[in-house]
Amino acid sequence: MNDRDIIDNFIKLLPLWHYKVERPIKRTQKHSQISYETHYCLIALAKKGPMTMSELSSSLKLSKQQATQIIDKLYQHHLIQRFHDEKDRRMIRIAISEEGTQFLKENVIDSASVEASMPLTLDEKEKEELRNATDTLIRLLTKLD
């Protein structure tokens, strides 16, 4: 399989992924104005603590421009705070706010609620194939830059 075939398969995968995976996950969110990507950014800040924009974009595997858009949206909803680094006042750090922590508590994306909105109507062999495929995708996609 050449590179073009791989890209063509990704393009075929996107609408299926959107309708079969992404939409059911989004339906479980109580706060529809926050995208899954934005929610994931908030989770990263909660787990890793305050970060610079460079650290955050690297952690999320996004460009600084994409990360900035996400941070701006989170800031508009008062879910994060920005502050100057104590050691280098030129650097700005980003941290989850109390409202952001509360938002995560109220908007948990848990597998049980996703499963309820996206029941897997697959037999055991197919579930194992899907599990292996997602494991492989995660492993290989994290290697792409």
Biotite code that builds the C-alpha atoms (Angstrom):
import biotite.structure as struc

atoms = struc.array([
    struc.Atom([0.000, 0.000, 0.000], chain_id="A", res_id=1, res_name="MET", atom_name="CA", element="C"),
    struc.Atom([1.433, 3.374, -0.953], chain_id="A", res_id=2, res_name="ASN", atom_name="CA", element="C"),
    struc.Atom([1.079, 6.701, 0.871], chain_id="A", res_id=3, res_name="ASP", atom_name="CA", element="C"),
    struc.Atom([-1.775, 7.863, -1.354], chain_id="A", res_id=4, res_name="ARG", atom_name="CA", element="C"),
    struc.Atom([-3.807, 4.718, -0.531], chain_id="A", res_id=5, res_name="ASP", atom_name="CA", element="C"),
    struc.Atom([-3.273, 5.348, 3.184], chain_id="A", res_id=6, res_name="ILE", atom_name="CA", element="C"),
    struc.Atom([-4.451, 8.963, 2.839], chain_id="A", res_id=7, res_name="ILE", atom_name="CA", element="C"),
    struc.Atom([-7.459, 7.852, 0.758], chain_id="A", res_id=8, res_name="ASP", atom_name="CA", element="C"),
    struc.Atom([-8.417, 5.387, 3.507], chain_id="A", res_id=9, res_name="ASN", atom_name="CA", element="C"),
    struc.Atom([-8.128, 8.128, 6.145], chain_id="A", res_id=10, res_name="PHE", atom_name="CA", element="C"),
    struc.Atom([-10.438, 10.314, 4.057], chain_id="A", res_id=11, res_name="ILE", atom_name="CA", element="C"),
    struc.Atom([-12.950, 7.435, 3.826], chain_id="A", res_id=12, res_name="LYS", atom_name="CA", element="C"),
    struc.Atom([-12.646, 6.890, 7.574], chain_id="A", res_id=13, res_name="LEU", atom_name="CA", element="C"),
    struc.Atom([-13.402, 10.502, 8.610], chain_id="A", res_id=14, res_name="LEU", atom_name="CA", element="C"),
    struc.Atom([-17.179, 10.599, 7.969], chain_id="A", res_id=15, res_name="PRO", atom_name="CA", element="C"),
    struc.Atom([-17.600, 7.154, 9.511], chain_id="A", res_id=16, res_name="LEU", atom_name="CA", element="C"),
    struc.Atom([-15.581, 8.229, 12.552], chain_id="A", res_id=17, res_name="TRP", atom_name="CA", element="C"),
    struc.Atom([-17.638, 11.408, 12.862], chain_id="A", res_id=18, res_name="HIS", atom_name="CA", element="C"),
    struc.Atom([-21.040, 9.718, 12.722], chain_id="A", res_id=19, res_name="TYR", atom_name="CA", element="C"),
    struc.Atom([-20.253, 6.446, 14.491], chain_id="A", res_id=20, res_name="LYS", atom_name="CA", element="C"),
    struc.Atom([-17.819, 7.612, 17.190], chain_id="A", res_id=21, res_name="VAL", atom_name="CA", element="C"),
    struc.Atom([-17.515, 11.382, 17.586], chain_id="A", res_id=22, res_name="GLU", atom_name="CA", element="C"),
    struc.Atom([-21.235, 12.272, 17.524], chain_id="A", res_id=23, res_name="ARG", atom_name="CA", element="C"),
    struc.Atom([-22.248, 9.679, 20.146], chain_id="A", res_id=24, res_name="PRO", atom_name="CA", element="C"),
    struc.Atom([-19.451, 10.906, 22.414], chain_id="A", res_id=25, res_name="ILE", atom_name="CA", element="C"),
    struc.Atom([-20.543, 14.527, 21.938], chain_id="A", res_id=26, res_name="LYS", atom_name="CA", element="C"),
    struc.Atom([-24.129, 13.564, 22.808], chain_id="A", res_id=27, res_name="ARG", atom_name="CA", element="C"),
    struc.Atom([-22.947, 12.487, 26.256], chain_id="A", res_id=28, res_name="THR", atom_name="CA", element="C"),
    struc.Atom([-21.571, 15.965, 26.969], chain_id="A", res_id=29, res_name="GLN", atom_name="CA", element="C"),
    struc.Atom([-23.881, 18.268, 28.899], chain_id="A", res_id=30, res_name="LYS", atom_name="CA", element="C"),
    struc.Atom([-22.143, 21.416, 27.660], chain_id="A", res_id=31, res_name="HIS", atom_name="CA", element="C"),
    struc.Atom([-22.485, 21.409, 23.866], chain_id="A", res_id=32, res_name="SER", atom_name="CA", element="C"),
    struc.Atom([-20.512, 24.642, 23.317], chain_id="A", res_id=33, res_name="GLN", atom_name="CA", element="C"),
    struc.Atom([-17.268, 22.908, 24.270], chain_id="A", res_id=34, res_name="ILE", atom_name="CA", element="C"),
    struc.Atom([-15.874, 20.576, 21.608], chain_id="A", res_id=35, res_name="SER", atom_name="CA", element="C"),
    struc.Atom([-14.330, 17.246, 22.467], chain_id="A", res_id=36, res_name="TYR", atom_name="CA", element="C"),
    struc.Atom([-10.893, 18.667, 21.550], chain_id="A", res_id=37, res_name="GLU", atom_name="CA", element="C"),
    struc.Atom([-11.439, 21.558, 23.949], chain_id="A", res_id=38, res_name="THR", atom_name="CA", element="C"),
    struc.Atom([-12.624, 19.146, 26.641], chain_id="A", res_id=39, res_name="HIS", atom_name="CA", element="C"),
    struc.Atom([-9.509, 17.008, 26.095], chain_id="A", res_id=40, res_name="TYR", atom_name="CA", element="C"),
    struc.Atom([-7.301, 20.117, 26.469], chain_id="A", res_id=41, res_name="CYS", atom_name="CA", element="C"),
    struc.Atom([-8.973, 20.864, 29.789], chain_id="A", res_id=42, res_name="LEU", atom_name="CA", element="C"),
    struc.Atom([-8.353, 17.284, 30.927], chain_id="A", res_id=43, res_name="ILE", atom_name="CA", element="C"),
    struc.Atom([-4.664, 17.626, 29.971], chain_id="A", res_id=44, res_name="ALA", atom_name="CA", element="C"),
    struc.Atom([-4.349, 20.816, 32.033], chain_id="A", res_id=45, res_name="LEU", atom_name="CA", element="C"),
    struc.Atom([-6.060, 19.147, 34.987], chain_id="A", res_id=46, res_name="ALA", atom_name="CA", element="C"),
    struc.Atom([-3.706, 16.154, 34.851], chain_id="A", res_id=47, res_name="LYS", atom_name="CA", element="C"),
    struc.Atom([-0.405, 17.869, 34.044], chain_id="A", res_id=48, res_name="LYS", atom_name="CA", element="C"),
    struc.Atom([-0.832, 21.190, 35.806], chain_id="A", res_id=49, res_name="GLY", atom_name="CA", element="C"),
    struc.Atom([0.090, 24.659, 34.507], chain_id="A", res_id=50, res_name="PRO", atom_name="CA", element="C"),
    struc.Atom([1.823, 24.732, 31.129], chain_id="A", res_id=51, res_name="MET", atom_name="CA", element="C"),
    struc.Atom([3.115, 27.212, 28.607], chain_id="A", res_id=52, res_name="THR", atom_name="CA", element="C"),
    struc.Atom([1.417, 27.358, 25.219], chain_id="A", res_id=53, res_name="MET", atom_name="CA", element="C"),
    struc.Atom([4.379, 25.503, 23.693], chain_id="A", res_id=54, res_name="SER", atom_name="CA", element="C"),
    struc.Atom([4.161, 22.729, 26.278], chain_id="A", res_id=55, res_name="GLU", atom_name="CA", element="C"),
    struc.Atom([0.413, 22.473, 25.829], chain_id="A", res_id=56, res_name="LEU", atom_name="CA", element="C"),
    struc.Atom([0.489, 22.366, 22.034], chain_id="A", res_id=57, res_name="SER", atom_name="CA", element="C"),
    struc.Atom([3.226, 19.737, 22.169], chain_id="A", res_id=58, res_name="SER", atom_name="CA", element="C"),
    struc.Atom([1.277, 17.681, 24.713], chain_id="A", res_id=59, res_name="SER", atom_name="CA", element="C"),
    struc.Atom([-1.891, 17.821, 22.589], chain_id="A", res_id=60, res_name="LEU", atom_name="CA", element="C"),
    struc.Atom([0.003, 17.276, 19.309], chain_id="A", res_id=61, res_name="LYS", atom_name="CA", element="C"),
    struc.Atom([-1.474, 20.500, 17.918], chain_id="A", res_id=62, res_name="LEU", atom_name="CA", element="C"),
    struc.Atom([0.012, 23.570, 16.309], chain_id="A", res_id=63, res_name="SER", atom_name="CA", element="C"),
    struc.Atom([0.353, 26.635, 18.536], chain_id="A", res_id=64, res_name="LYS", atom_name="CA", element="C"),
    struc.Atom([-2.338, 28.309, 16.431], chain_id="A", res_id=65, res_name="GLN", atom_name="CA", element="C"),
    struc.Atom([-4.805, 25.448, 17.052], chain_id="A", res_id=66, res_name="GLN", atom_name="CA", element="C"),
    struc.Atom([-3.940, 25.350, 20.760], chain_id="A", res_id=67, res_name="ALA", atom_name="CA", element="C"),
    struc.Atom([-4.400, 29.128, 20.997], chain_id="A", res_id=68, res_name="THR", atom_name="CA", element="C"),
    struc.Atom([-7.923, 28.860, 19.543], chain_id="A", res_id=69, res_name="GLN", atom_name="CA", element="C"),
    struc.Atom([-8.799, 26.177, 22.078], chain_id="A", res_id=70, res_name="ILE", atom_name="CA", element="C"),
    struc.Atom([-7.322, 28.159, 24.973], chain_id="A", res_id=71, res_name="ILE", atom_name="CA", element="C"),
    struc.Atom([-9.175, 31.290, 23.882], chain_id="A", res_id=72, res_name="ASP", atom_name="CA", element="C"),
    struc.Atom([-12.459, 29.366, 23.926], chain_id="A", res_id=73, res_name="LYS", atom_name="CA", element="C"),
    struc.Atom([-11.704, 27.925, 27.370], chain_id="A", res_id=74, res_name="LEU", atom_name="CA", element="C"),
    struc.Atom([-10.767, 31.399, 28.623], chain_id="A", res_id=75, res_name="TYR", atom_name="CA", element="C"),
    struc.Atom([-14.058, 32.857, 27.319], chain_id="A", res_id=76, res_name="GLN", atom_name="CA", element="C"),
    struc.Atom([-15.922, 30.263, 29.395], chain_id="A", res_id=77, res_name="HIS", atom_name="CA", element="C"),
    struc.Atom([-13.706, 31.001, 32.453], chain_id="A", res_id=78, res_name="HIS", atom_name="CA", element="C"),
    struc.Atom([-12.492, 27.393, 32.483], chain_id="A", res_id=79, res_name="LEU", atom_name="CA", element="C"),
    struc.Atom([-8.795, 28.273, 32.505], chain_id="A", res_id=80, res_name="ILE", atom_name="CA", element="C"),
    struc.Atom([-6.632, 31.060, 33.854], chain_id="A", res_id=81, res_name="GLN", atom_name="CA", element="C"),
    struc.Atom([-3.507, 32.656, 32.469], chain_id="A", res_id=82, res_name="ARG", atom_name="CA", element="C"),
    struc.Atom([-0.693, 33.934, 34.647], chain_id="A", res_id=83, res_name="PHE", atom_name="CA", element="C"),
    struc.Atom([2.944, 35.006, 34.351], chain_id="A", res_id=84, res_name="HIS", atom_name="CA", element="C"),
    struc.Atom([5.644, 32.484, 35.190], chain_id="A", res_id=85, res_name="ASP", atom_name="CA", element="C"),
    struc.Atom([7.276, 33.354, 38.527], chain_id="A", res_id=86, res_name="GLU", atom_name="CA", element="C"),
    struc.Atom([10.794, 32.733, 37.207], chain_id="A", res_id=87, res_name="LYS", atom_name="CA", element="C"),
    struc.Atom([10.379, 34.360, 33.797], chain_id="A", res_id=88, res_name="ASP", atom_name="CA", element="C"),
    struc.Atom([7.691, 37.044, 33.697], chain_id="A", res_id=89, res_name="ARG", atom_name="CA", element="C"),
    struc.Atom([7.765, 37.012, 29.874], chain_id="A", res_id=90, res_name="ARG", atom_name="CA", element="C"),
    struc.Atom([6.285, 33.523, 29.847], chain_id="A", res_id=91, res_name="MET", atom_name="CA", element="C"),
    struc.Atom([2.597, 32.948, 30.341], chain_id="A", res_id=92, res_name="ILE", atom_name="CA", element="C"),
    struc.Atom([1.361, 29.755, 31.920], chain_id="A", res_id=93, res_name="ARG", atom_name="CA", element="C"),
    struc.Atom([-2.083, 28.293, 31.500], chain_id="A", res_id=94, res_name="ILE", atom_name="CA", element="C"),
    struc.Atom([-3.888, 26.415, 34.270], chain_id="A", res_id=95, res_name="ALA", atom_name="CA", element="C"),
    struc.Atom([-7.334, 25.011, 34.815], chain_id="A", res_id=96, res_name="ILE", atom_name="CA", element="C"),
    struc.Atom([-9.547, 27.298, 36.908], chain_id="A", res_id=97, res_name="SER", atom_name="CA", element="C"),
    struc.Atom([-11.927, 26.297, 39.700], chain_id="A", res_id=98, res_name="GLU", atom_name="CA", element="C"),
    struc.Atom([-14.766, 26.627, 37.179], chain_id="A", res_id=99, res_name="GLU", atom_name="CA", element="C"),
    struc.Atom([-12.833, 24.325, 34.832], chain_id="A", res_id=100, res_name="GLY", atom_name="CA", element="C"),
    struc.Atom([-12.382, 21.730, 37.549], chain_id="A", res_id=101, res_name="THR", atom_name="CA", element="C"),
    struc.Atom([-16.096, 21.915, 38.324], chain_id="A", res_id=102, res_name="GLN", atom_name="CA", element="C"),
    struc.Atom([-16.894, 21.667, 34.599], chain_id="A", res_id=103, res_name="PHE", atom_name="CA", element="C"),
    struc.Atom([-14.901, 18.422, 34.348], chain_id="A", res_id=104, res_name="LEU", atom_name="CA", element="C"),
    struc.Atom([-16.715, 16.986, 37.360], chain_id="A", res_id=105, res_name="LYS", atom_name="CA", element="C"),
    struc.Atom([-20.084, 17.795, 35.795], chain_id="A", res_id=106, res_name="GLU", atom_name="CA", element="C"),
    struc.Atom([-19.149, 16.753, 32.254], chain_id="A", res_id=107, res_name="ASN", atom_name="CA", element="C"),
    struc.Atom([-17.400, 13.445, 32.637], chain_id="A", res_id=108, res_name="VAL", atom_name="CA", element="C"),
    struc.Atom([-16.994, 11.573, 29.383], chain_id="A", res_id=109, res_name="ILE", atom_name="CA", element="C"),
    struc.Atom([-17.150, 8.077, 30.734], chain_id="A", res_id=110, res_name="ASP", atom_name="CA", element="C"),
    struc.Atom([-17.244, 4.847, 28.817], chain_id="A", res_id=111, res_name="SER", atom_name="CA", element="C"),
    struc.Atom([-20.583, 3.804, 30.354], chain_id="A", res_id=112, res_name="ALA", atom_name="CA", element="C"),
    struc.Atom([-22.477, 6.836, 29.019], chain_id="A", res_id=113, res_name="SER", atom_name="CA", element="C"),
    struc.Atom([-20.729, 6.573, 25.644], chain_id="A", res_id=114, res_name="VAL", atom_name="CA", element="C"),
    struc.Atom([-21.584, 2.870, 25.501], chain_id="A", res_id=115, res_name="GLU", atom_name="CA", element="C"),
    struc.Atom([-25.242, 3.669, 26.193], chain_id="A", res_id=116, res_name="ALA", atom_name="CA", element="C"),
    struc.Atom([-25.363, 6.109, 23.282], chain_id="A", res_id=117, res_name="SER", atom_name="CA", element="C"),
    struc.Atom([-23.177, 3.957, 21.012], chain_id="A", res_id=118, res_name="MET", atom_name="CA", element="C"),
    struc.Atom([-23.959, 0.284, 21.653], chain_id="A", res_id=119, res_name="PRO", atom_name="CA", element="C"),
    struc.Atom([-21.532, -2.059, 19.958], chain_id="A", res_id=120, res_name="LEU", atom_name="CA", element="C"),
    struc.Atom([-23.610, -4.477, 17.919], chain_id="A", res_id=121, res_name="THR", atom_name="CA", element="C"),
    struc.Atom([-20.605, -6.617, 17.110], chain_id="A", res_id=122, res_name="LEU", atom_name="CA", element="C"),
    struc.Atom([-19.845, -10.206, 17.950], chain_id="A", res_id=123, res_name="ASP", atom_name="CA", element="C"),
    struc.Atom([-16.876, -10.995, 20.218], chain_id="A", res_id=124, res_name="GLU", atom_name="CA", element="C"),
    struc.Atom([-14.486, -11.597, 17.310], chain_id="A", res_id=125, res_name="LYS", atom_name="CA", element="C"),
    struc.Atom([-15.413, -8.249, 15.725], chain_id="A", res_id=126, res_name="GLU", atom_name="CA", element="C"),
    struc.Atom([-15.010, -6.441, 19.070], chain_id="A", res_id=127, res_name="LYS", atom_name="CA", element="C"),
    struc.Atom([-11.511, -7.907, 19.388], chain_id="A", res_id=128, res_name="GLU", atom_name="CA", element="C"),
    struc.Atom([-10.707, -6.779, 15.817], chain_id="A", res_id=129, res_name="GLU", atom_name="CA", element="C"),
    struc.Atom([-11.949, -3.264, 16.611], chain_id="A", res_id=130, res_name="LEU", atom_name="CA", element="C"),
    struc.Atom([-9.962, -3.175, 19.871], chain_id="A", res_id=131, res_name="ARG", atom_name="CA", element="C"),
    struc.Atom([-6.807, -4.228, 17.996], chain_id="A", res_id=132, res_name="ASN", atom_name="CA", element="C"),
    struc.Atom([-7.470, -1.706, 15.221], chain_id="A", res_id=133, res_name="ALA", atom_name="CA", element="C"),
    struc.Atom([-7.906, 1.183, 17.652], chain_id="A", res_id=134, res_name="THR", atom_name="CA", element="C"),
    struc.Atom([-4.792, 0.148, 19.594], chain_id="A", res_id=135, res_name="ASP", atom_name="CA", element="C"),
    struc.Atom([-2.848, 0.088, 16.325], chain_id="A", res_id=136, res_name="THR", atom_name="CA", element="C"),
    struc.Atom([-4.239, 3.453, 15.207], chain_id="A", res_id=137, res_name="LEU", atom_name="CA", element="C"),
    struc.Atom([-3.334, 5.097, 18.504], chain_id="A", res_id=138, res_name="ILE", atom_name="CA", element="C"),
    struc.Atom([0.170, 3.650, 18.415], chain_id="A", res_id=139, res_name="ARG", atom_name="CA", element="C"),
    struc.Atom([0.844, 4.638, 14.799], chain_id="A", res_id=140, res_name="LEU", atom_name="CA", element="C"),
    struc.Atom([-0.864, 8.026, 14.774], chain_id="A", res_id=141, res_name="LEU", atom_name="CA", element="C"),
    struc.Atom([1.169, 9.194, 17.755], chain_id="A", res_id=142, res_name="THR", atom_name="CA", element="C"),
    struc.Atom([4.274, 8.523, 15.663], chain_id="A", res_id=143, res_name="LYS", atom_name="CA", element="C"),
    struc.Atom([3.160, 10.885, 12.871], chain_id="A", res_id=144, res_name="LEU", atom_name="CA", element="C"),
    struc.Atom([4.336, 14.475, 13.048], chain_id="A", res_id=145, res_name="ASP", atom_name="CA", element="C"),
])
